[in-house]
Amino acid sequence: MQRLTTINEEIENLSKILNDTWPPGQRQGAKPATRFDVARQYYFNMTHVFFPDDFTNVRRHSEPELIDIMNIIDEIKAQTSSKHNSVLEHKGLVNGYRTFDLSRGMDYVIDMSLKDTSTGEKVIKRFQVCKPLGSVEFVPVPYVTESSRVNIILPIQETEIALAMEFLRNYNSLIMDRKEKTFLMPVLLYQYNSGSKGTNDVFGEVKNFVTKTASRYKNDDAKIQWVSVRLPESSKPVYVEDVQVLNFAVVDLALKKIGLESLCLILDVYCNITVDFLNRVRMNTIMNFQIFSPIPFRQYDPKISQINILDVNKNTGHFDNEEYKYISFYGKDYVYARKKCQNVIPLIRIDNDISNLLNDDHIHKGHIFEMFIKYQEKLHCMRATEMSLKIKYHELNERNRMDLFLGNQVQLAKMLMSKKEIMDRMG
């Protein structure tokens, strides 16, 4: 009897501090300080989520999202059947809303269509479901410093020479002049029949600049050296945009020069980088533990936005969460995953092996990030917005891309209105 009294007192004391929260014992969501801090509520049905972000109207559920929704509906069915003695028959989802609170967890509001089997009447009932966060745990991470050398692999195509020279000049002034501990490797992608010697060398300007820069900084930590790759013969020019699997060929061949113990970073000629970005690459890329895939800030089309300066601003562009090509990793981690997927994408040891990739089964398999996800299960894959990685506007030819970065809604609307006015005047 005394034990029962003690338990009742404990229950009463706990009830005083619950403050009528739901579920009982679960903390309330954080109160937003301003209207900008209000947690977004997402509307969904069984197949799609609507307005998942500021730039997408509708998209299909990802597999984890769909599994989560199905589990919630199954639980609602079980609760309804138990409470109403199987009188109510489930007919389908009418409306679904979900909200994620960093301090509380995921809250769902579900409107379900039900049929009363005793009367035949259809009713709609609303259910509130909460998936609270579990206990927070600290993940032990190996110690890293900002003293590691960053080896930058920079593929350059014959159509990108002007952009490559601009990148090299900026890199020279921002990185090499500050004697940063880096090694830049421009990978020159020659077409099968392109000249590579003397005045006929299509990359002559790039080679001369790299050679002069290397001799100027030969006693410093900042290094630079080019390497050339001869692409196989084909009925039409071979470009990375069309044959994405070339990304693997470039890294396979470049690692032979760089080494397996090296920290590698994949960039392209459209990038603007800073020392701060390189330091974050060093801190977020950990051998045998983690790779880093920064989410870059991509510029809108300057012809539409009427803004030529590439600054992080809502009118200039926005962060491109569809971009995965920019990635940093250690050579040893790459080789481990690469060997496991060599039956899917053949290893490239010499230039002539690239011809093995030019078929319909391989050409669109070019995401190194995806390879790590599939074949390096023990590695963490970190994704984060990176304001110091800015991408100049260029046409995007990737398949299944939702955002082409032409401009924001206001800029596109102004362009359409101006076109309409011109057409009206001409008519």
N, C-alpha and C positions, 0 to 999 in steps of 0.2 A: 504493500500500500504506500509505503514511504517512497519507493522507487517511482511509482506511478505519479505521485504528487510532484516529485522532482522533475520528471519528464514534462508534465503539464506546465510547470513554471518555466522551463526552458523554451517550450513552444510559445508561451505567452510573451516572454522577453524577446524572442526572435520576431514575433509578429509585430512588435512595436516599431522595429527598425525597417520593416519591409515597405512601409509607406504605400500599401495597396498596389504594389508593382505586379505586372503580369509578364511572364509566368512568375509565380511566387518565388521570391529569392533572387530573381534576375534583376540586375541593375537597369535603371531607366536609360534611355538613349541620351546622348549629350545634347544639351540645349544649344542651338545655333546662336552665335554671337550676332551675326548679320544675316540678311537674306541670301547672301552668297554662300553661307555655310549650311544651308538647309540640305539635308540628304535627299538626293534625287530618287523619285519613285518611278519605277519602270513598269510599263504596261505590257502584258504578253498574253498569247494564247498557246495552244498546244504545239505550234510549229514555229512561231516567230516572236521576236521581241521588237517593240516599236520605239523609235527614237532612243537607241541605246547610248548615243553620244550626240554632240553638237553637229556632227557632220554626216550622220547616217539616219535615213528615214526608217528602214526596216532591215532586219537580217534574221537568218535562221538561227535557231538555238544551237549552241555547241553541244557536243555529246554529254559533257558533265552537267550542263544546265538542264538538258532534257531528262537525264536520269534523276536529277534532284527534284524536278517537277513531278515526275511519275511517282517517286517515293512519297512525296507530300500528298498527292491525290490518293494513293493507296492507303495512307494512314487516315485520311479523312473518310474514306469508304469504311474502313474498319471501325472508326469511332462512331460514325453515323449508324452503321448496322447494329453495333452494340447498344447504343443509346435508345434507338427507336425500334428494337426487336425486328430488324430487317423489313420494316414497313416501307421505308423510303428506298427507292431504286435509283441508282446513279445513272444519269443520262449524259453528262458531259460538262466540260468547263465553259463557263460563260465569260468571266473576266478574271484576270490575274494581275496582281500588283506586287512588286517586291521592292524592298528598301534595305540597303546595307548601311549599318551604323558601325563605325570602327570600334566603338566602346561597348557595343551590345551584341551585334551579330546580324543575321538576316531575318527580316520580318516579311511575311507574306500575308496578303489579303486575297482570299479565293472566293469567288462567286460560283457556286455549283448548281447546275440544273438537276433537280430530283423529281421523281414521280412517286406519288402516294399510291401504293398498290391496292390499298383498301378502297379508295375513292376514284382512282384514275386521274386525280388532279396533279398538274405539274406545278412545282414550287421552286423558287430560287432562294437558297440559303447562303449566307456569308460566313466564312470561317477565317479566323485569324490564327496564323501559324508562326511560331518563333523558333529559329535555329540559333541558340546562343553560342557565343564563342567559347571554346574550351580554355583550359589553363594556358597562360602564356609561358613559353619556354625560350630560354636563351640557347641559340645554336652555336656551339663552339666552332670557331673559325681559325684556321692556321694563321700565324703571324706573317704579315707582309709589310713591305716598306715602299717608299716612292723612289728607291734607288735602282730599280730594275731597268734594264735597257728595253725599250719598246721597238720592236722590229716591224716596220710598216710595209705591207705589201700593197703596191699601187699598180693595178693593171691599166695599161694605156693602149687604146686602139688607134688605128691610123686616122680615124675621123675626129680624134680628140686631142690632137697635137697642140692646138692653140690653148685649149683649156688646161692641158697638162703643163704648158709653160707658165701659165698664170698660177697654177697650184704650186709649182716648184719655186717661183719667185716669192710667193707668200710664205711658203714653208722655210725658205732660206732666211727671210727676215724675222719670222716669228719664232722659229724653233732652232735653227742652226746657229744664228747669230748669238743666241743665248746659251749655246754650248750644251743643249739638252742631251741627255744620254739616250740617243735614238739611232736607229739604222733604217734609212729609207731605201727600199728596193723597187724602183720603177720596173715593171714587167712589160716589155715592149712586144705587143702581139702583131707579128708580121703576117699579112696574107700570103698565100702560097707563092704568088708570082711577083711579090713586091721586092724592090731593090733594097739591099742592106749594106752596100759599100759605096764609099766615095760620095760624089755629088748626087747619085741616084738613091741614096739612103733616105727613106721617108721619115726616119726618126733621127736624122742627122743633127737637127737643132737640139733635140732633147739630149742626145748623147754628149754633144759638146758642152752643154750647160752642166750636166752631171759630172763630167770629167773635170771641168774647171772648178766646180764647187768641191769635189772630193779632194783635189790637190790643195785647195785653200784651207780646208779644215782637217788635213790628214793627221795632225797631232792632237786633235780634240776628241771628245766623247761622241760628238755628232758625226755620223758616217752616212755615206750615200754611195750606191753602186747599182748600175742597171744590169738587167739580164734580158735576153731576147728569147722569144718563143716563136717558132715557125708553125703556123696553122696548116692543117692538111688541105690538099687540093679539093675543091668543091665547085659545083656548077654556079654558085653565087657566093659573094663574100660571106665569111663567117664572123658574126658579131655576137658579143656576149648577151645582148638583149634578146636575140633569137635562139641562141644555144646556151642556155643558162648553166648547163653542166660544165662549161669552160671554167667556171669559178673553182671547181675541184681541180681541174688540170693546172691552173695557175698556182694554187697553193701546193699541190703535190710537187711541182717542179721547183718552186721557190724554197720550200723547206730543205731541199738538198743543199742549198747554198747557206741557209740560215742556221740550221741545226735543231735538234729535237728538244733541247733544254731552253729554247728561246720563247719569249713572250711575243706573240704575233698579233698584229692588228690589220684587218682588211679595210681599206678605204677605196675611194675612186676619185676621179679628177674634179668632181663637182663639190667636194668637201671643203669647208673652211674649218680649221681646227685651231686650238690654243694649247698652251702649256697646261692649263687647268684640266682640260679634257684628257691629256696624256697621263696626268697624275691620277685621275679617277680610273683610267684603264689599268694602271699599275695596282691600285688598291682593290679593284673589283675582280681582277683576273687572278685566280689562285690555282697553282698546279695540283692536279688530282682532286680538286675540290669544286671549282667554279669557273664558268665562262661568263663573258659579259657581252650583252647585245644592246648597245645604247639606242634609244629611240630619238632620231635626229629631228631638228627643226627644219622643215622644208619650205622653201620660198614659193609664193604664188607667182603666176605668170605676170611679170612686170608690165606687159602690154595691157593687161586687164586691171591690175591693182593700181597702176600708175605710180608705183613705188620701186625705185631701183636699189635702194640701200637695203642690205640684208641684215636686219636687226630682229631680235625676238620681240615681235609685236603682233597683235591679233589681226592687223590689217596687212601685214607682210607675209604671213604664212601661219603654219601651226605644226605641232609635233605629229610625225607620221608613224602611227602605231602599226601600219601595214608593212613597214620596212624592216627587213631582217638581214640584209647583206652586210651591214657594218657590224663586225663581231671581233672579239679578241679572245685568244686562247693560248695555251702552251702547246708547243709542237708535239710533245709526247702524248698529250691527251687527244690531239687531232689524229695522230697515227694510229692510236689504239682503236678509235671509233672507225677510222677509214678502212682499216684491215677487216673489221667486222662487216662492212657494207661493200666490200670489193666484188662480191657476187652480183650486186645490184648495179654498182658503178665501178667499172674496171679501174685499177690503179694506173696512174700515168707516171712512167719512169723516164721516158724520153719523148721528144716532140712527136715522133712518128706514132706513138701510142694514142694520140688525141683522135686519130681517125676512128678508133674503136667506140668513141662516144657519139659520133655523128649519125645517130639513127633515132627513129621516133620513140624508142623505148627509153632513151637517156636524155634527150636534149632539154627537157623541161625540169630535170631533177638537179637544180642548182643551189639549193638552200643548205649551206653548211650548218646553220643553226638547227635545222630539222634533223640532220644527221646526228648531232649531239643528243638531241631529244630521244631519238630512236635507239641509238647504239652505245650511248654512254649514260646508262641509267643512274649511276652513282654520282654523276656530276650535277651540281646545282647550276641552273641557267638563269642568270640575273638579267632582267629587263628594267630599264629606267629611262625616264626622259633626260636628255642631255642638251642643255641650252648652249654649250660650247661646241657642239657639232652641228654646223649649219650647212644645208644643201642648197646649192643654186638651182633655180628652176630649169628643168629640161623635160621634154616630152617623155612620158612613161608608157612603155609598151608591154608591161607585165600583164599576164592573163589574170582575170578575176579580181583586178584592183577596183576598189569602190571609189576612191578619191583620186582625181587627176590633178589636183592642186592648181586649178585655173584661177580661183579667187574665192573670197568669202561670199556669203549670200547677198550682201548689199552691193558689192562690186559687180557680181554677175547680173543682178537686177538692173543696175545702172547701164551696163553694156547692152542688155536686151532692150531696154527702153530707148536708148540712143539709136540702136539699129532700127527699131520700130518707127521712130520719128523720121529717120532718113528714108525709109521705105514709103512712109505716108507722103513725104514731100515729093518723092519721085513718082508716086502714083497720082 
